Each structure stands twice: as C-alpha cells, then as structure tokens.
C-alpha cells in the first residue's frame, strides 16, 4: 500500500551523517551487563531536527502545508494558524496533566491532531495519517552509523534489548521505513519497549525506567546489570541513574547531544561510558 505509515516516512527520509562533536569517548569494560536499553531519537536514529519537538516554526508551517497537500485537502486556514493550534493543544494537554499531578507529561499526538483538525474545521481528516505526514516532513530521520551492526552483535551475545524513548505511535514505524525491519526483528523485546505516548509521561520523569526495572526484575536482572544508552544527560542519563541502571552517553552527533553542563540537576552525574560511535558499545560489554 503506497500510504502505509512506513512508506510515508520512507518517502521523506533524508540520508544524513552525524556531525562530529568535541567529546572524547570514555570506554572501559563493563562486566555483568545482561540487558541494554536505548533511547531512539539522537541515539539509534539521526534526527534531522536534532531532537523531537525542536523544529523551527517556519519549518513546521511548511511541513503542515505539505502534509495537507499529501492528503489532498486544501487547508481552510493559513499554516501559521494551524501550527499555533498545534502548540496550543499540546500546551493545554500538558497543563491538564500537570494539574493532575504529572510532572513531566506526554501527549498522544493522534488526540492532539484530532483536536487541531476540529478547531480548523477538518474533523473528517484522519488524524493519524496527518500526524505521520507532518512528522515525516518536520523531522526526517536516518539510521545512526553502525546501529544495525551494533544490535546484531548484542543479539549474538544473547543480551536482552529494550527501548525507553520520548516517542509517538509512528516511532517504531521508522525502523520499518529505514531498515525494512521491525523493532522485534532487530532484536528488541516487545515487553521492554516503552514509548512515552503510551504512558502519558515523558523523560526526564522516571516512570518508564521504573516499569523497565520491574520487567527486568521478573527476568531476574538487577538494574545494575542493565545499561541504558541515550544522548541527553538529563532525559536519559539522570533518569536511568536514579533507578540504578548503568549508563552510556551517546555523544556521536552534535545535532542531538545534550550535555546540560549548566543544569544543576546533572551536577556530579558521570555516565559509565561515553560513546562517539555505536560500534564502540559491544566491545565494552561483551566479554
């Protein structure tokens, strides 16, 4: 089918290479690692925008206009109004969640687009299709170099693989689009796949990591036998550190590296590894 989510994402994917950072890798042997969990955007995948949610407004307007054109419907309002509706809907959802006690809320982007479309007078448009058409244009992605080989080596060593990511329903489809493989085919355990939209909570909140700890405990894997790999010292390294995971900062792409050097929340937090290439990971944890 020409308009499956994976096909839409594939059509707008852009071949990209990482932009080198000035970070020196910190590599050492980490014994007794039995599970590895990854962030997605900026770690497993190069994100064209650098990070989800950081696209400039003008680019967002172009992406929205293109998304409507792809669906074959003329917008009743200017793209700028549509993007403002999008921002307003996300803000209102976040505010409602915070009022209910959620410190770091996450939206379900389908429901957000449903609200936006109703506001714009396009209630008949499929919000999931529009979400994918928009995301494909606003945040094109590409596999991080050595990603697939790294996963193959970890799988070959019988390490349990998981995902903890600020992400939406279309995120797993990116692997199908870019690699023609599902996350399960790549070796990720579906019971260790945590996408923020499913939980209404995002990193740097620790809820997804806490659920992962419980899932690992059932398999008799302690938190310090699990390694979490991510590109953000606050969202990834601090969150994982709080739950007792070993940690690896992925510093291989300047677009997405978030060292948070002036953030007191991460003061004194030192990742166990600093990676500048995913090929470095297996040599540190496979005996």
DORO-596605 format. One record per residue (C-alpha): x, y, z; residue in one letter; residue number from 1. Coordinates in Angstrom, 1 decimal, decimal comma. Each point is the difference from the previous one (the first is absolute). Example, Ala and Ser with C-alpha at 12.3 -4.5 7.8 and 13.67 -1.06 7.14 Angstrom:
BEGIN
<c1 12,3; c2 -4,5; c3 7,8; resn A; resi 1>
<c1 1,4; c2 3,4; c3 -0,7; resn S; resi 2>
END
This chain:
BEGIN
<c1 0,0; c2 0,0; c3 0,0; resn X; resi 1>
<c1 1,5; c2 3,3; c3 -1,0; resn X; resi 2>
<c1 -1,1; c2 2,0; c3 3,0; resn X; resi 3>
<c1 0,9; c2 -2,3; c3 2,9; resn X; resi 4>
<c1 1,6; c2 1,9; c3 2,8; resn X; resi 5>
<c1 3,4; c2 -1,6; c3 -0,7; resn X; resi 6>
<c1 -0,2; c2 0,9; c3 -3,7; resn X; resi 7>
<c1 -0,9; c2 3,6; c3 0,8; resn X; resi 8>
<c1 3,0; c2 0,2; c3 2,4; resn X; resi 9>
<c1 2,3; c2 -1,7; c3 -2,6; resn X; resi 10>
<c1 -1,1; c2 2,4; c3 -2,7; resn X; resi 11>
<c1 1,2; c2 3,0; c3 2,0; resn X; resi 12>
<c1 3,1; c2 -1,5; c3 1,7; resn X; resi 13>
<c1 3,2; c2 1,9; c3 -0,7; resn X; resi 14>
<c1 3,4; c2 -1,7; c3 -0,1; resn X; resi 15>
<c1 2,0; c2 1,7; c3 2,8; resn X; resi 16>
<c1 3,3; c2 -0,5; c3 1,7; resn X; resi 17>
<c1 0,8; c2 1,0; c3 3,6; resn X; resi 18>
<c1 1,6; c2 3,3; c3 0,7; resn X; resi 19>
<c1 3,1; c2 -0,6; c3 2,0; resn X; resi 20>
<c1 0,2; c2 1,2; c3 3,6; resn X; resi 21>
<c1 3,1; c2 1,1; c3 2,0; resn X; resi 22>
<c1 -0,7; c2 -2,7; c3 2,6; resn X; resi 23>
<c1 2,7; c2 -2,6; c3 0,7; resn X; resi 24>
<c1 -1,4; c2 -3,6; c3 0,4; resn X; resi 25>
<c1 0,2; c2 -1,6; c3 3,4; resn X; resi 26>
<c1 0,2; c2 -3,8; c3 -0,6; resn X; resi 27>
<c1 0,6; c2 -2,7; c3 2,5; resn X; resi 28>
<c1 -1,1; c2 -3,5; c3 0,7; resn X; resi 29>
<c1 -3,3; c2 -0,2; c3 1,8; resn X; resi 30>
<c1 -0,4; c2 -3,5; c3 1,3; resn X; resi 31>
<c1 -3,3; c2 -1,8; c3 0,7; resn X; resi 32>
<c1 -2,2; c2 1,9; c3 -2,3; resn X; resi 33>
<c1 -3,0; c2 -2,1; c3 -1,0; resn X; resi 34>
<c1 -2,3; c2 2,5; c3 -1,6; resn X; resi 35>
<c1 0,4; c2 3,2; c3 -2,0; resn X; resi 36>
<c1 -2,8; c2 2,6; c3 -0,5; resn X; resi 37>
<c1 0,2; c2 2,8; c3 -2,4; resn X; resi 38>
<c1 -1,4; c2 3,5; c3 -0,6; resn X; resi 39>
<c1 -1,1; c2 0,4; c3 -3,7; resn X; resi 40>
<c1 0,3; c2 3,5; c3 -1,3; resn X; resi 41>
<c1 3,5; c2 1,2; c3 -0,1; resn X; resi 42>
<c1 1,3; c2 -3,4; c3 1,2; resn X; resi 43>
<c1 -1,1; c2 -2,7; c3 -2,3; resn X; resi 44>
<c1 -1,3; c2 2,4; c3 -2,7; resn X; resi 45>
<c1 1,4; c2 3,2; c3 -1,2; resn X; resi 46>
<c1 -2,7; c2 2,6; c3 0,4; resn X; resi 47>
<c1 -0,1; c2 2,7; c3 -2,6; resn X; resi 48>
<c1 -1,4; c2 2,5; c3 2,4; resn X; resi 49>
<c1 2,6; c2 -1,0; c3 2,7; resn X; resi 50>
<c1 -2,7; c2 -1,1; c3 2,4; resn X; resi 51>
<c1 -3,7; c2 -0,5; c3 -0,2; resn X; resi 52>
<c1 -1,9; c2 3,2; c3 0,7; resn X; resi 53>
<c1 2,8; c2 2,4; c3 -0,9; resn X; resi 54>
<c1 -0,9; c2 0,8; c3 -3,6; resn X; resi 55>
<c1 -0,1; c2 3,7; c3 -0,9; resn X; resi 56>
<c1 -3,4; c2 1,5; c3 -0,5; resn X; resi 57>
<c1 0,4; c2 0,8; c3 -3,7; resn X; resi 58>
<c1 1,0; c2 -3,6; c3 -0,7; resn X; resi 59>
<c1 -3,0; c2 -1,1; c3 1,9; resn X; resi 60>
<c1 -2,3; c2 2,1; c3 -2,1; resn X; resi 61>
<c1 1,5; c2 -1,4; c3 -3,2; resn X; resi 62>
<c1 -0,3; c2 -3,5; c3 1,3; resn X; resi 63>
<c1 -3,7; c2 0,5; c3 0,9; resn X; resi 64>
<c1 -0,7; c2 1,5; c3 -3,4; resn X; resi 65>
<c1 1,7; c2 -3,0; c3 -1,7; resn X; resi 66>
<c1 -1,9; c2 -2,5; c3 2,2; resn X; resi 67>
<c1 -3,3; c2 1,4; c3 -1,0; resn X; resi 68>
<c1 1,0; c2 0,0; c3 -3,7; resn X; resi 69>
<c1 1,0; c2 -3,6; c3 0,3; resn X; resi 70>
<c1 -3,4; c2 -0,9; c3 1,4; resn X; resi 71>
<c1 -1,6; c2 1,9; c3 -2,9; resn X; resi 72>
<c1 -1,9; c2 2,6; c3 2,1; resn X; resi 73>
<c1 0,4; c2 3,8; c3 -0,1; resn X; resi 74>
<c1 0,4; c2 1,6; c3 3,4; resn X; resi 75>
<c1 -2,8; c2 2,3; c3 1,0; resn X; resi 76>
<c1 2,5; c2 2,0; c3 2,1; resn X; resi 77>
<c1 3,6; c2 1,2; c3 -0,6; resn X; resi 78>
<c1 2,7; c2 -2,4; c3 1,2; resn X; resi 79>
<c1 1,1; c2 2,4; c3 2,6; resn X; resi 80>
<c1 -3,5; c2 -0,2; c3 1,6; resn X; resi 81>
<c1 0,2; c2 -3,8; c3 -0,1; resn X; resi 82>
<c1 3,4; c2 -0,1; c3 1,7; resn X; resi 83>
<c1 -1,3; c2 2,4; c3 2,7; resn X; resi 84>
<c1 -2,9; c2 -2,3; c3 0,6; resn X; resi 85>
<c1 2,4; c2 -2,9; c3 0,2; resn X; resi 86>
<c1 2,1; c2 1,8; c3 2,6; resn X; resi 87>
<c1 -3,1; c2 1,1; c3 1,9; resn X; resi 88>
<c1 -1,4; c2 -3,6; c3 0,1; resn X; resi 89>
<c1 3,3; c2 -1,4; c3 1,3; resn X; resi 90>
<c1 0,2; c2 2,7; c3 2,6; resn X; resi 91>
<c1 -3,5; c2 -0,6; c3 1,2; resn X; resi 92>
<c1 0,6; c2 -3,7; c3 0,2; resn X; resi 93>
<c1 3,2; c2 0,5; c3 2,0; resn X; resi 94>
<c1 -1,7; c2 2,5; c3 2,3; resn X; resi 95>
<c1 -2,9; c2 -2,4; c3 0,7; resn X; resi 96>
<c1 2,4; c2 -2,9; c3 0,8; resn X; resi 97>
<c1 2,1; c2 2,2; c3 2,3; resn X; resi 98>
<c1 -3,1; c2 1,1; c3 1,8; resn X; resi 99>
<c1 -0,7; c2 -3,7; c3 0,5; resn X; resi 100>
<c1 3,4; c2 -0,5; c3 1,6; resn X; resi 101>
<c1 2,1; c2 -1,1; c3 -3,0; resn X; resi 102>
<c1 3,4; c2 1,8; c3 0,2; resn X; resi 103>
<c1 1,2; c2 -0,9; c3 -3,5; resn X; resi 104>
<c1 -3,0; c2 -0,6; c3 -2,2; resn X; resi 105>
<c1 -0,1; c2 -1,4; c3 -3,5; resn X; resi 106>
<c1 -2,8; c2 0,3; c3 -2,6; resn X; resi 107>
<c1 -1,5; c2 -2,5; c3 -2,3; resn X; resi 108>
<c1 0,6; c2 1,8; c3 -3,2; resn X; resi 109>
<c1 -3,0; c2 -1,6; c3 -1,7; resn X; resi 110>
<c1 -2,3; c2 1,5; c3 2,5; resn X; resi 111>
<c1 1,8; c2 3,4; c3 -0,3; resn X; resi 112>
<c1 -0,5; c2 0,0; c3 -3,8; resn X; resi 113>
<c1 -3,6; c2 -1,0; c3 0,5; resn X; resi 114>
<c1 -0,5; c2 3,1; c3 2,1; resn X; resi 115>
<c1 1,9; c2 2,1; c3 -2,6; resn X; resi 116>
<c1 -2,0; c2 -1,3; c3 -2,9; resn X; resi 117>
<c1 -3,3; c2 0,7; c3 1,8; resn X; resi 118>
<c1 1,2; c2 3,6; c3 0,7; resn X; resi 119>
<c1 0,9; c2 0,5; c3 -3,6; resn X; resi 120>
<c1 -3,2; c2 -1,4; c3 -1,4; resn X; resi 121>
<c1 1,5; c2 -3,2; c3 -1,3; resn X; resi 122>
<c1 -1,5; c2 -2,6; c3 2,4; resn X; resi 123>
<c1 -0,3; c2 -2,6; c3 -2,8; resn X; resi 124>
<c1 3,7; c2 -0,2; c3 -0,6; resn X; resi 125>
<c1 1,8; c2 -3,1; c3 1,4; resn X; resi 126>
<c1 2,1; c2 1,5; c3 2,9; resn X; resi 127>
<c1 2,4; c2 -3,0; c3 0,0; resn X; resi 128>
<c1 0,8; c2 0,4; c3 -3,8; resn X; resi 129>
<c1 0,4; c2 3,8; c3 0,4; resn X; resi 130>
<c1 2,3; c2 -0,6; c3 3,0; resn X; resi 131>
<c1 2,3; c2 -2,2; c3 -2,0; resn X; resi 132>
<c1 0,0; c2 2,2; c3 -3,1; resn X; resi 133>
<c1 0,9; c2 3,0; c3 2,2; resn X; resi 134>
<c1 2,7; c2 -1,9; c3 2,0; resn X; resi 135>
<c1 1,6; c2 -1,4; c3 -3,2; resn X; resi 136>
<c1 0,6; c2 3,6; c3 -1,2; resn X; resi 137>
<c1 0,7; c2 1,7; c3 3,3; resn X; resi 138>
<c1 2,5; c2 -2,5; c3 1,4; resn X; resi 139>
<c1 1,5; c2 -2,3; c3 -2,7; resn X; resi 140>
<c1 2,2; c2 -2,7; c3 1,5; resn X; resi 141>
<c1 2,7; c2 -2,4; c3 -1,0; resn X; resi 142>
<c1 1,7; c2 -2,9; c3 1,7; resn X; resi 143>
<c1 3,0; c2 0,9; c3 2,1; resn X; resi 144>
<c1 3,2; c2 -1,5; c3 -1,5; resn X; resi 145>
<c1 0,8; c2 -3,5; c3 1,3; resn X; resi 146>
<c1 -3,4; c2 -0,3; c3 1,7; resn X; resi 147>
<c1 -1,1; c2 -3,2; c3 -1,7; resn X; resi 148>
<c1 3,4; c2 -1,6; c3 0,4; resn X; resi 149>
<c1 0,1; c2 0,9; c3 3,7; resn X; resi 150>
<c1 -3,4; c2 -1,5; c3 0,6; resn X; resi 151>
<c1 1,0; c2 -3,2; c3 -1,9; resn X; resi 152>
<c1 3,0; c2 -0,4; c3 2,3; resn X; resi 153>
<c1 -2,0; c2 0,6; c3 3,1; resn X; resi 154>
<c1 -2,6; c2 -2,5; c3 -1,2; resn X; resi 155>
<c1 2,7; c2 -2,6; c3 -0,8; resn X; resi 156>
<c1 1,3; c2 0,4; c3 3,5; resn X; resi 157>
<c1 -3,5; c2 -0,8; c3 1,3; resn X; resi 158>
<c1 -0,5; c2 3,4; c3 1,7; resn X; resi 159>
<c1 -3,6; c2 1,1; c3 0,6; resn X; resi 160>
<c1 -0,8; c2 3,1; c3 -1,9; resn X; resi 161>
<c1 -2,6; c2 2,7; c3 0,7; resn X; resi 162>
<c1 -1,1; c2 3,5; c3 -0,8; resn X; resi 163>
<c1 -0,9; c2 2,9; c3 2,3; resn X; resi 164>
<c1 -0,8; c2 3,1; c3 -2,1; resn X; resi 165>
<c1 -1,9; c2 3,2; c3 -0,1; resn X; resi 166>
<c1 -1,9; c2 -1,1; c3 -3,0; resn X; resi 167>
<c1 -3,4; c2 -0,4; c3 -1,8; resn X; resi 168>
<c1 -1,8; c2 -2,8; c3 -1,8; resn X; resi 169>
<c1 1,9; c2 0,5; c3 -3,2; resn X; resi 170>
<c1 3,4; c2 -0,4; c3 1,6; resn X; resi 171>
<c1 0,3; c2 -3,8; c3 -0,5; resn X; resi 172>
<c1 -1,1; c2 0,5; c3 -3,6; resn X; resi 173>
<c1 3,2; c2 1,9; c3 -0,6; resn X; resi 174>
<c1 2,0; c2 -3,2; c3 0,3; resn X; resi 175>
<c1 -2,2; c2 -1,7; c3 -2,5; resn X; resi 176>
<c1 0,3; c2 3,1; c3 -2,3; resn X; resi 177>
<c1 3,8; c2 0,3; c3 0,2; resn X; resi 178>
<c1 1,1; c2 -3,6; c3 0,5; resn X; resi 179>
<c1 -3,0; c2 -2,0; c3 -1,2; resn X; resi 180>
<c1 0,1; c2 -1,7; c3 3,4; resn X; resi 181>
<c1 -2,3; c2 0,2; c3 3,0; resn X; resi 182>
<c1 1,4; c2 0,7; c3 3,4; resn X; resi 183>
<c1 -0,7; c2 -3,6; c3 0,9; resn X; resi 184>
<c1 1,9; c2 -1,2; c3 -3,0; resn X; resi 185>
<c1 2,9; c2 2,2; c3 1,1; resn X; resi 186>
<c1 0,0; c2 -1,9; c3 3,3; resn X; resi 187>
<c1 -1,9; c2 2,4; c3 2,3; resn X; resi 188>
<c1 -2,2; c2 -1,8; c3 2,5; resn X; resi 189>
<c1 -3,5; c2 1,4; c3 -0,4; resn X; resi 190>
<c1 -0,5; c2 -0,3; c3 3,8; resn X; resi 191>
<c1 2,9; c2 2,4; c3 0,5; resn X; resi 192>
<c1 -1,2; c2 2,6; c3 -2,5; resn X; resi 193>
<c1 -1,1; c2 3,2; c3 1,8; resn X; resi 194>
<c1 -1,3; c2 2,9; c3 -2,2; resn X; resi 195>
<c1 -1,1; c2 3,1; c3 1,9; resn X; resi 196>
<c1 -3,3; c2 0,6; c3 -1,8; resn X; resi 197>
<c1 -1,3; c2 -3,3; c3 1,4; resn X; resi 198>
<c1 0,6; c2 1,1; c3 3,6; resn X; resi 199>
<c1 -0,9; c2 3,7; c3 -0,1; resn X; resi 200>
<c1 3,4; c2 0,6; c3 1,6; resn X; resi 201>
<c1 3,3; c2 1,0; c3 -1,5; resn X; resi 202>
<c1 3,7; c2 0,0; c3 1,0; resn X; resi 203>
<c1 1,6; c2 1,5; c3 2,1; resn X; resi 204>
<c1 -2,8; c2 -1,5; c3 2,1; resn X; resi 205>
<c1 1,0; c2 -3,5; c3 1,1; resn X; resi 206>
<c1 -3,2; c2 -1,9; c3 -0,4; resn X; resi 207>
<c1 1,0; c2 -1,8; c3 -3,2; resn X; resi 208>
<c1 3,3; c2 -1,0; c3 1,5; resn X; resi 209>
<c1 -1,8; c2 -1,2; c3 3,2; resn X; resi 210>
<c1 -2,2; c2 -2,2; c3 -2,1; resn X; resi 211>
<c1 3,1; c2 -1,4; c3 -1,8; resn X; resi 212>
<c1 1,5; c2 -0,8; c3 3,4; resn X; resi 213>
<c1 -3,0; c2 -2,1; c3 0,9; resn X; resi 214>
<c1 0,0; c2 -1,8; c3 -3,3; resn X; resi 215>
<c1 3,7; c2 -0,8; c3 0,4; resn X; resi 216>
<c1 -0,6; c2 -1,1; c3 3,6; resn X; resi 217>
<c1 -2,4; c2 -2,6; c3 -1,2; resn X; resi 218>
<c1 2,8; c2 -1,3; c3 -2,2; resn X; resi 219>
<c1 2,4; c2 0,0; c3 3,0; resn X; resi 220>
<c1 2,0; c2 2,9; c3 -1,5; resn X; resi 221>
<c1 1,0; c2 2,7; c3 2,5; resn X; resi 222>
<c1 0,1; c2 3,7; c3 -1,1; resn X; resi 223>
<c1 3,8; c2 0,0; c3 0,3; resn X; resi 224>
<c1 0,1; c2 -2,9; c3 -2,5; resn X; resi 225>
<c1 -1,7; c2 2,3; c3 -2,5; resn X; resi 226>
<c1 1,5; c2 2,7; c3 -2,1; resn X; resi 227>
<c1 -2,0; c2 3,0; c3 -1,3; resn X; resi 228>
<c1 1,4; c2 1,9; c3 -3,0; resn X; resi 229>
<c1 -1,2; c2 3,5; c3 -0,9; resn X; resi 230>
<c1 1,2; c2 3,4; c3 -1,3; resn X; resi 231>
<c1 -1,4; c2 2,2; c3 2,7; resn X; resi 232>
<c1 1,6; c2 0,4; c3 3,5; resn X; resi 233>
<c1 -3,3; c2 1,1; c3 1,5; resn X; resi 234>
<c1 -2,7; c2 -2,0; c3 -1,8; resn X; resi 235>
<c1 2,1; c2 -3,2; c3 -0,4; resn X; resi 236>
<c1 3,0; c2 -0,2; c3 2,3; resn X; resi 237>
<c1 -1,5; c2 1,5; c3 3,1; resn X; resi 238>
<c1 -3,3; c2 -1,8; c3 -0,3; resn X; resi 239>
<c1 1,7; c2 -3,4; c3 -0,4; resn X; resi 240>
<c1 2,5; c2 0,8; c3 2,7; resn X; resi 241>
<c1 -2,8; c2 0,7; c3 2,5; resn X; resi 242>
<c1 -1,3; c2 -3,5; c3 -0,5; resn X; resi 243>
<c1 3,4; c2 -1,7; c3 0,3; resn X; resi 244>
<c1 0,8; c2 -0,7; c3 -3,6; resn X; resi 245>
<c1 3,5; c2 0,1; c3 -1,4; resn X; resi 246>
<c1 0,1; c2 2,8; c3 -2,5; resn X; resi 247>
<c1 1,6; c2 0,9; c3 -3,3; resn X; resi 248>
<c1 -0,1; c2 3,5; c3 -1,5; resn X; resi 249>
<c1 -0,2; c2 -0,1; c3 -3,8; resn X; resi 250>
<c1 2,0; c2 3,1; c3 -1,2; resn X; resi 251>
<c1 0,3; c2 -0,9; c3 -3,6; resn X; resi 252>
<c1 -2,1; c2 2,8; c3 -1,6; resn X; resi 253>
<c1 0,1; c2 3,7; c3 0,8; resn X; resi 254>
<c1 -3,6; c2 0,5; c3 -1,1; resn X; resi 255>
<c1 -1,3; c2 -2,0; c3 2,9; resn X; resi 256>
<c1 2,7; c2 -0,2; c3 2,7; resn X; resi 257>
<c1 -1,4; c2 1,6; c3 3,2; resn X; resi 258>
<c1 2,8; c2 0,3; c3 2,6; resn X; resi 259>
<c1 -2,0; c2 2,4; c3 2,2; resn X; resi 260>
<c1 3,2; c2 1,4; c3 1,5; resn X; resi 261>
<c1 -1,7; c2 2,9; c3 1,7; resn X; resi 262>
<c1 -2,9; c2 -2,1; c3 1,4; resn X; resi 263>
<c1 0,4; c2 -0,6; c3 3,8; resn X; resi 264>
<c1 -2,2; c2 -3,1; c3 -0,3; resn X; resi 265>
<c1 2,8; c2 -1,9; c3 -1,7; resn X; resi 266>
<c1 2,9; c2 1,4; c3 2,0; resn X; resi 267>
<c1 2,2; c2 -2,8; c3 1,2; resn X; resi 268>
<c1 -1,7; c2 -2,6; c3 -2,3; resn X; resi 269>
<c1 2,6; c2 -1,9; c3 -2,0; resn X; resi 270>
<c1 -1,0; c2 -2,6; c3 -2,6; resn X; resi 271>
<c1 1,8; c2 -3,3; c3 0,1; resn X; resi 272>
<c1 0,8; c2 0,3; c3 -3,7; resn X; resi 273>
<c1 0,2; c2 2,8; c3 -2,5; resn X; resi 274>
<c1 -0,5; c2 -1,2; c3 -3,6; resn X; resi 275>
<c1 0,7; c2 1,9; c3 -3,1; resn X; resi 276>
<c1 -0,8; c2 -2,9; c3 -2,3; resn X; resi 277>
<c1 -2,5; c2 -2,8; c3 0,6; resn X; resi 278>
<c1 2,7; c2 -2,5; c3 -1,1; resn X; resi 279>
<c1 1,8; c2 0,7; c3 3,3; resn X; resi 280>
<c1 -2,8; c2 -1,4; c3 2,1; resn X; resi 281>
<c1 0,3; c2 -3,7; c3 -0,5; resn X; resi 282>
<c1 3,7; c2 0,0; c3 0,7; resn X; resi 283>
<c1 -0,7; c2 1,4; c3 3,5; resn X; resi 284>
<c1 -2,7; c2 -2,4; c3 1,1; resn X; resi 285>
<c1 0,5; c2 -3,3; c3 -1,9; resn X; resi 286>
<c1 2,5; c2 -2,2; c3 1,8; resn X; resi 287>
END
